[in-house]
């Protein structure tokens, strides 16, 4: 099963139905042997020092895990820097799938 990175919690049933395996990029970042190195990798790539460390860590994690070729990035209700993350990961050749929860809910 191909692996797809996710930037935050989403309905994984759709991922499983597509025959993919979801990979929580946040968990890969915080359980890494060298999370600081992942952040520094993003800074070497041009991310500013004052941007969210989570975004930089996710960037570094994706680059460190070459088996992840696709990332589903949540664009609303999450860090606004996710848009920059999507753009920079797309520049590396990864497939990016934006995901947005509805602004308001219907009942």
DSSP file (Angstrom, degrees, kcal/mol; ACC not computed):
  #  RESIDUE AA STRUCTURE BP1 BP2  ACC     N-H-->O    O-->H-N    N-H-->O    O-->H-N    TCO  KAPPA ALPHA  PHI   PSI    X-CA   Y-CA   Z-CA
    1    1 A X              0   0    0      0, 0.0    19,-0.2     0, 0.0    18,-0.1   0.000 360.0 360.0 360.0 130.2    0.0    0.0    0.0
    2    2 A X        -     0   0    0     17,-0.5    19,-2.8     1,-0.1     2,-0.4  -0.376 360.0-123.8 -65.9 149.3    1.4    3.4   -0.9
    3    3 A X  E     -ab  21  68A   0     64,-0.6    66,-0.8    17,-0.2    67,-0.6  -0.775  21.8-166.8 -98.2 140.1    1.9    5.8    2.1
    4    4 A X  E     -ab  22  70A   0     17,-2.6    19,-2.5    -2,-0.4     2,-0.2  -0.994  16.4-135.2-125.5 127.8    0.3    9.2    2.2
    5    5 A X  E     -ab  23  71A   0     65,-2.8    67,-3.5    -2,-0.4     2,-0.4  -0.562  16.3-159.9 -79.6 143.8    1.4   11.8    4.8
    6    6 A X  E     -ab  24  72A   0     17,-2.5    19,-2.1    -2,-0.2    20,-0.5  -0.983  14.3-153.2-125.0 138.9   -1.2   13.8    6.7
    7    7 A X  S    S-     0   0    0     65,-1.8     2,-0.3    -2,-0.4    66,-0.1   0.686  78.4 -10.9 -84.6 -18.0   -0.5   17.1    8.4
    8    8 A X  S    S-     0   0    0     64,-0.3    -1,-0.1    70,-0.0     2,-0.1  -0.941 100.0 -47.1-163.5 179.9   -3.3   16.6   11.0
    9    9 A X        +     0   0    0     -2,-0.3     2,-0.3    -3,-0.1    -2,-0.0  -0.355  60.5 158.9 -64.0 130.0   -6.3   14.4   11.8
   10   10 A X        -     0   0    0     -2,-0.1     2,-0.9    -4,-0.0     3,-0.0  -0.904  56.7 -73.5-139.5 168.1   -8.6   13.8    8.9
   11   11 A X    >>  -     0   0    0     -2,-0.3     3,-0.9     1,-0.2     4,-0.5  -0.538  46.3-168.7 -66.8 104.7  -11.2   11.1    8.2
   12   12 A X  H 3>  +     0   0    0     -2,-0.9     4,-2.6     1,-0.2     5,-0.2   0.617  69.8  84.5 -75.4 -11.5   -8.8    8.2    7.4
   13   13 A X  H 3> S+     0   0    0      1,-0.2     4,-2.6     2,-0.2    -1,-0.2   0.879  89.1  52.6 -58.0 -36.9  -11.6    6.0    6.0
   14   14 A X  H <> S+     0   0    0     -3,-0.9     4,-1.4     2,-0.2    -1,-0.2   0.893 108.7  49.9 -65.8 -39.4  -11.2    7.7    2.6
   15   15 A X  H  <>S+     0   0    0     -4,-0.5     5,-2.2     2,-0.2     3,-0.3   0.937 112.9  45.7 -65.0 -46.7   -7.4    7.0    2.6
   16   16 A X  H ><5S+     0   0    0     -4,-2.6     3,-1.7     1,-0.2    -2,-0.2   0.901 109.3  55.6 -63.0 -40.3   -7.9    3.3    3.5
   17   17 A X  H 3<5S+     0   0    0     -4,-2.6    -1,-0.2     1,-0.3    -2,-0.2   0.810 104.3  54.8 -62.3 -29.1  -10.7    3.1    0.8
   18   18 A X  T 3<5S-     0   0    0     -4,-1.4    -1,-0.3    -3,-0.3    -2,-0.2   0.510 121.4-110.3 -80.8  -4.2   -8.2    4.4   -1.7
   19   19 A X  T < 5S+     0   0    0     -3,-1.7   -17,-0.5     1,-0.3     2,-0.2   0.690  77.0 127.1  83.7  18.7   -5.8    1.6   -0.8
   20   20 A X      < -     0   0    0     -5,-2.2     2,-0.5   -19,-0.2    -1,-0.3  -0.636  57.8-128.3-104.7 164.0   -3.3    3.9    0.9
   21   21 A X  E     -a    3   0A   0    -19,-2.8   -17,-2.6    -2,-0.2     2,-0.2  -0.966  24.4-134.0-111.2 120.8   -1.7    3.9    4.3
   22   22 A X  E     -a    4   0A   0     -2,-0.5     2,-0.5   -19,-0.2   -17,-0.2  -0.525  17.0-163.5 -75.4 141.1   -2.0    7.2    6.3
   23   23 A X  E     -a    5   0A   0    -19,-2.5   -17,-2.5    -2,-0.2     2,-0.9  -0.980  16.3-137.0-126.0 117.5    1.2    8.4    8.0
   24   24 A X  E  >  -a    6   0A   0     -2,-0.5     4,-1.7   -19,-0.2     3,-0.2  -0.632  14.0-165.2 -76.5 108.5    0.8   11.1   10.7
   25   25 A X  H  > S+     0   0    0    -19,-2.1     4,-2.0    -2,-0.9    -1,-0.2   0.808  84.6  60.4 -67.3 -30.4    3.7   13.5   10.0
   26   26 A X  H  > S+     0   0    0    -20,-0.5     4,-2.6     2,-0.2    -1,-0.2   0.920 105.5  47.8 -62.1 -43.7    3.4   15.1   13.4
   27   27 A X  H  > S+     0   0    0      1,-0.2     4,-1.8     2,-0.2    -2,-0.2   0.886 109.4  52.7 -67.0 -38.0    4.1   11.8   15.1
   28   28 A X  H  < S+     0   0    0     -4,-1.7     4,-0.4     2,-0.2    -1,-0.2   0.900 111.9  48.3 -61.7 -38.1    7.1   11.2   12.9
   29   29 A X  H >< S+     0   0    0     -4,-2.0     3,-1.1     1,-0.2    -2,-0.2   0.964 114.2  42.0 -66.3 -53.2    8.4   14.6   13.8
   30   30 A X  H 3< S+     0   0    0     -4,-2.6    -1,-0.2     1,-0.3    -2,-0.2   0.733 118.0  46.3 -73.7 -20.0    8.0   14.4   17.6
   31   31 A X  T 3< S+     0   0    0     -4,-1.8    -1,-0.3    -5,-0.2    -2,-0.2   0.389  86.3 122.0 -99.1   3.8    9.3   10.8   17.8
   32   32 A X  S X  S-     0   0    0     -3,-1.1     3,-0.6    -4,-0.4    -3,-0.1  -0.270  70.5-127.8 -62.2 149.9   12.3   11.5   15.5
   33   33 A X  T 3  S+     0   0    0      1,-0.3    -1,-0.1     2,-0.1     3,-0.1   0.753 107.5  25.9 -66.7 -24.0   15.7   10.8   16.9
   34   34 A X  T 3>  +     0   0    0      1,-0.1     4,-1.4    -5,-0.1     3,-0.3  -0.520  64.7 160.7-141.7  69.7   16.7   14.3   15.8
   35   35 A X  H <> S+     0   0    0     -3,-0.6     4,-1.9     1,-0.2     5,-0.2   0.863  80.4  57.2 -61.2 -34.4   13.7   16.7   15.7
   36   36 A X  H  > S+     0   0    0      1,-0.2     4,-2.7     2,-0.2    -1,-0.2   0.899 103.0  54.3 -62.5 -39.1   16.0   19.7   15.8
   37   37 A X  H  > S+     0   0    0     -3,-0.3     4,-1.9     1,-0.2    -1,-0.2   0.856 105.4  53.1 -62.4 -35.1   17.8   18.5   12.7
   38   38 A X  H  X S+     0   0    0     -4,-1.4     4,-1.5     2,-0.2    -1,-0.2   0.903 110.3  47.2 -66.4 -40.9   14.5   18.3   10.9
   39   39 A X  H  X S+     0   0    0     -4,-1.9     4,-1.9     1,-0.2    -2,-0.2   0.918 111.5  51.0 -64.6 -43.6   13.7   21.9   11.8
   40   40 A X  H  X S+     0   0    0     -4,-2.7     4,-2.4     1,-0.2    -2,-0.2   0.846 103.9  58.7 -64.2 -33.5   17.2   22.9   10.7
   41   41 A X  H  X S+     0   0    0     -4,-1.9     4,-1.3     1,-0.2    -1,-0.2   0.916 106.9  47.6 -60.2 -43.1   16.7   21.2    7.4
   42   42 A X  H  <>S+     0   0    0     -4,-1.5     5,-2.5     1,-0.2     4,-0.4   0.887 110.2  52.0 -65.7 -38.9   13.7   23.4    6.7
   43   43 A X  H ><5S+     0   0    0     -4,-1.9     3,-1.1     1,-0.2    -2,-0.2   0.881 107.1  52.4 -66.6 -36.8   15.7   26.5    7.7
   44   44 A X  H 3<5S+     0   0    0     -4,-2.4    -1,-0.2     1,-0.2    -2,-0.2   0.819 106.1  55.8 -65.4 -29.0   18.5   25.5    5.3
   45   45 A X  T 3<5S-     0   0    0     -4,-1.3    -1,-0.2    -5,-0.2    -2,-0.2   0.542 133.7 -88.8 -80.9  -6.6   15.8   25.2    2.6
   46   46 A X  T < 5S+     0   0    0     -3,-1.1    -3,-0.2    -4,-0.4     2,-0.2   0.396  77.0 143.3 118.5  -3.2   14.7   28.8    3.3
   47   47 A X      < -     0   0    0     -5,-2.5    -1,-0.3    -6,-0.1    -2,-0.0  -0.510  55.0-113.0 -67.7 135.1   12.1   28.6    6.0
   48   48 A X    >   -     0   0    0     -2,-0.2     3,-1.3     1,-0.1    -1,-0.1  -0.298  16.2-121.5 -67.1 153.6   12.5   31.6    8.3
   49   49 A X  T 3  S+     0   0    0      1,-0.2    -1,-0.1    -6,-0.1    -2,-0.1   0.797 109.9  57.1 -63.8 -28.3   13.6   31.0   11.9
   50   50 A X  T 3  S+     0   0    0      2,-0.1    -1,-0.2     3,-0.0     2,-0.2   0.401  83.3 102.6 -90.3   4.6   10.4   32.7   13.2
   51   51 A X  S <  S-     0   0    0     -3,-1.3     5,-0.1     1,-0.2    -4,-0.0  -0.520  92.2 -71.0 -82.7 157.6    7.9   30.4   11.4
   52   52 A X     >  -     0   0    0     -2,-0.2     4,-1.8     1,-0.1     3,-0.2  -0.159  36.1-141.1 -49.7 128.3    6.2   27.6   13.4
   53   53 A X  H  > S+     0   0    0      1,-0.2     4,-2.7     2,-0.2     5,-0.2   0.807 100.2  61.3 -64.0 -29.4    8.6   24.8   14.3
   54   54 A X  H  > S+     0   0    0      2,-0.2     4,-2.7     1,-0.2    -1,-0.2   0.930 103.9  48.1 -63.3 -44.4    5.9   22.2   13.6
   55   55 A X  H  > S+     0   0    0      1,-0.2     4,-2.3     2,-0.2    -2,-0.2   0.931 114.1  46.6 -61.7 -45.1    5.7   23.3    9.9
   56   56 A X  H  X S+     0   0    0     -4,-1.8     4,-2.4     1,-0.2    -1,-0.2   0.895 112.2  51.2 -64.5 -39.2    9.4   23.1    9.6
   57   57 A X  H  X S+     0   0    0     -4,-2.7     4,-2.5     2,-0.2    -2,-0.2   0.904 109.3  49.5 -64.9 -41.3    9.5   19.8   11.3
   58   58 A X  H  X S+     0   0    0     -4,-2.7     4,-2.5     2,-0.2     5,-0.2   0.914 109.5  52.6 -63.8 -41.9    6.9   18.4    9.0
   59   59 A X  H  X S+     0   0    0     -4,-2.3     4,-1.9     1,-0.2    -2,-0.2   0.949 112.0  45.4 -56.9 -49.5    8.8   19.7    6.0
   60   60 A X  H  X S+     0   0    0     -4,-2.4     4,-1.8     1,-0.2    -2,-0.2   0.880 111.1  53.2 -62.8 -39.3   12.0   17.9    7.3
   61   61 A X  H  X S+     0   0    0     -4,-2.5     4,-1.3     2,-0.2    -1,-0.2   0.925 107.4  50.4 -62.2 -46.2   10.1   14.7    8.0
   62   62 A X  H  < S+     0   0    0     -4,-2.5     3,-0.5     1,-0.2     6,-0.3   0.912 111.8  47.7 -61.9 -41.4    8.6   14.4    4.6
   63   63 A X  H  < S+     0   0    0     -4,-1.9    -1,-0.2     1,-0.2    -2,-0.2   0.845 110.7  52.5 -67.0 -31.7   12.1   14.9    3.0
   64   64 A X  H  < S+     0   0    0     -4,-1.8     2,-0.7     1,-0.2    -1,-0.2   0.684 104.4  59.8 -77.0 -18.1   13.6   12.3    5.3
   65   65 A X    ><  +     0   0    0     -4,-1.3     3,-2.1    -3,-0.5    -1,-0.2  -0.772  61.5 177.7-114.6  85.4   10.9    9.7    4.4
   66   66 A X  T 3  S+     0   0    0     -2,-0.7    -1,-0.1     1,-0.3    -2,-0.1   0.649  73.7  72.9 -65.6 -14.8   11.3    9.2    0.7
   67   67 A X  T 3  S+     0   0    0     -3,-0.1     2,-0.8     1,-0.1   -64,-0.6   0.681  80.2  84.3 -72.9 -15.3    8.5    6.5    0.7
   68   68 A X  E <   +b    3   0A   0     -3,-2.1   -64,-0.1    -6,-0.3    -3,-0.1  -0.801  46.7 159.2 -89.9 111.6    6.0    9.3    1.2
   69   69 A X  E     +     0   0A   0    -66,-0.8    26,-2.5    -2,-0.8     2,-0.4   0.534  61.3  48.1-107.1 -12.7    5.2   10.6   -2.3
   70   70 A X  E     -bc   4  95A   0    -67,-0.6   -65,-2.8    24,-0.2     2,-0.4  -0.984  61.7-166.7-133.6 141.1    1.8   12.3   -1.4
   71   71 A X  E     -bc   5  96A   0     24,-2.5    26,-3.0    -2,-0.4     2,-0.7  -0.996  12.1-152.1-129.7 130.0    0.8   14.6    1.4
   72   72 A X  E     -bc   6  97A   0    -67,-3.5   -65,-1.8    -2,-0.4     2,-0.5  -0.908  22.2-164.2 -96.5 116.9   -2.7   15.6    2.4
   73   73 A X  E     - c   0  98A   0     24,-1.9    26,-2.7    -2,-0.7     2,-0.5  -0.904  14.7-138.5-110.6 121.6   -2.4   19.0    3.9
   74   74 A X  E     - c   0  99A   0     -2,-0.5    26,-0.2    24,-0.2     8,-0.1  -0.664  20.8-177.3 -79.1 124.2   -5.2   20.5    6.1
   75   75 A X        +     0   0    0     24,-2.8     2,-0.4    -2,-0.5    25,-0.2   0.552  58.6  52.5-105.5 -10.2   -5.6   24.1    5.1
   76   76 A X  S    S+     0   0    0     23,-0.6    25,-0.4     1,-0.1     3,-0.1  -0.976 108.9  17.3-128.7 144.2   -8.4   25.4    7.4
   77   77 A X  S    S+     0   0    0     -2,-0.4     2,-0.2     1,-0.3    -1,-0.1   0.495 113.9  79.1  79.8   2.2   -8.6   25.2   11.2
   78   78 A X  S    S-     0   0    0      1,-0.2    -1,-0.3   -70,-0.0     2,-0.1  -0.543 100.4 -42.4-125.3-170.7   -4.9   24.4   11.3
   79   79 A X    >   -     0   0    0     -2,-0.2     3,-1.7     1,-0.2     4,-0.2  -0.356  46.5-137.7 -59.7 131.9   -1.7   26.5   11.1
   80   80 A X  T >  S+     0   0    0      1,-0.3     3,-1.1     2,-0.1     4,-0.4   0.697  99.1  72.2 -66.9 -17.5   -2.0   29.1    8.4
   81   81 A X  T 3> S+     0   0    0      1,-0.2     4,-2.0     2,-0.2    -1,-0.3   0.500  70.3  90.5 -76.0  -2.1    1.6   28.3    7.4
   82   82 A X  H <> S+     0   0    0     -3,-1.7     4,-2.7     1,-0.2    -1,-0.2   0.839  79.6  60.6 -61.6 -31.6    0.4   25.0    5.9
   83   83 A X  H <> S+     0   0    0     -3,-1.1     4,-2.2     2,-0.2    -1,-0.2   0.930 105.5  45.9 -61.6 -44.6   -0.1   26.8    2.6
   84   84 A X  H  > S+     0   0    0     -4,-0.4     4,-2.6     2,-0.2     5,-0.2   0.894 111.2  53.6 -63.9 -39.2    3.6   27.7    2.5
   85   85 A X  H  X S+     0   0    0     -4,-2.0     4,-2.5     1,-0.2     5,-0.3   0.930 108.4  49.6 -59.8 -45.8    4.4   24.0    3.4
   86   86 A X  H  X S+     0   0    0     -4,-2.7     4,-2.2     1,-0.2    -2,-0.2   0.922 111.9  48.5 -59.9 -44.5    2.2   22.8    0.5
   87   87 A X  H  X S+     0   0    0     -4,-2.2     4,-1.5     1,-0.2    -2,-0.2   0.922 113.8  44.7 -64.1 -44.8    4.0   25.1   -1.9
   88   88 A X  H  X S+     0   0    0     -4,-2.6     4,-0.6     1,-0.2    -1,-0.2   0.869 113.5  49.6 -72.2 -34.8    7.5   24.2   -0.9
   89   89 A X  H ><>S+     0   0    0     -4,-2.5     5,-1.5    -5,-0.2     3,-1.0   0.887 107.4  55.5 -68.5 -36.8    6.8   20.5   -0.8
   90   90 A X  H ><5S+     0   0    0     -4,-2.2     3,-1.6    -5,-0.3    -1,-0.2   0.862 100.3  60.3 -61.9 -34.3    5.2   20.7   -4.3
   91   91 A X  H 3<5S+     0   0    0     -4,-1.5    -1,-0.3     1,-0.3    -2,-0.2   0.746  98.9  57.6 -65.1 -22.2    8.5   22.2   -5.5
   92   92 A X  T <<5S-     0   0    0     -3,-1.0    -1,-0.3    -4,-0.6    -2,-0.2   0.491 126.1-100.6 -85.7  -2.7   10.3   19.0   -4.4
   93   93 A X  T < 5S+     0   0    0     -3,-1.6    -3,-0.2     1,-0.3    -2,-0.1   0.438  75.3 140.9 100.4   0.4    8.0   17.0   -6.7
   94   94 A X      < -     0   0    0     -5,-1.5     2,-0.5     1,-0.1    -1,-0.3  -0.444  55.9-116.9 -74.5 149.8    5.6   15.6   -4.1
   95   95 A X  E     -c   70   0A   0    -26,-2.5   -24,-2.5    -2,-0.1     2,-0.5  -0.771  32.1-158.9 -84.2 128.1    1.9   15.4   -4.9
   96   96 A X  E     -c   71   0A   0     -2,-0.5     2,-0.6   -26,-0.2   -24,-0.2  -0.937  10.8-168.8-114.0 129.1    0.0   17.7   -2.5
   97   97 A X  E     -c   72   0A   0    -26,-3.0   -24,-1.9    -2,-0.5     2,-0.2  -0.946  16.1-146.4-115.6 108.6   -3.7   17.2   -1.8
   98   98 A X  E     -c   73   0A   0     -2,-0.6     2,-0.4   -26,-0.2   -24,-0.2  -0.512  15.4-169.2 -73.9 143.1   -5.3   20.2    0.0
   99   99 A X  E     -c   74   0A   0    -26,-2.7   -24,-2.8    -2,-0.2   -23,-0.6  -0.999   5.1-177.1-134.2 130.0   -8.0   19.3    2.5
  100  100 A X        -     0   0    0     -2,-0.4     2,-0.2   -26,-0.2   -23,-0.1  -0.991  20.9-138.0-131.0 128.6  -10.3   21.8    4.2
  101  101 A X        -     0   0    0     -2,-0.4    -2,-0.0   -25,-0.4   -91,-0.0  -0.535  46.2 -88.9 -71.8 149.3  -13.0   21.2    6.7
  102  102 A X        -     0   0    0     -2,-0.2    -1,-0.1     1,-0.1     3,-0.0  -0.306  29.2-130.5 -59.8 144.2  -16.2   23.2    6.0
  103  103 A X  S    S+     0   0    0      1,-0.1     2,-0.3    -3,-0.1    -1,-0.1   0.929  92.5  18.7 -62.4 -46.2  -16.1   26.7    7.7
  104  104 A X  S    S-     0   0    0     -3,-0.0     2,-0.4     0, 0.0    -1,-0.1  -0.862  85.2-120.5-122.0 160.9  -19.6   26.1    9.1
  105  105 A X        -     0   0    0     -2,-0.3     2,-0.4    -3,-0.0    -2,-0.0  -0.771  14.1-140.5-104.4 146.8  -21.5   22.9    9.7
  106  106 A X              0   0    0     -2,-0.4     0, 0.0     1,-0.1     0, 0.0  -0.781 360.0 360.0 -98.3 146.1  -24.8   21.9    8.3
  107  107 A X              0   0    0     -2,-0.4    -1,-0.1     0, 0.0    -2,-0.0   0.390 360.0 360.0-114.1 360.0  -27.3   20.1   10.4
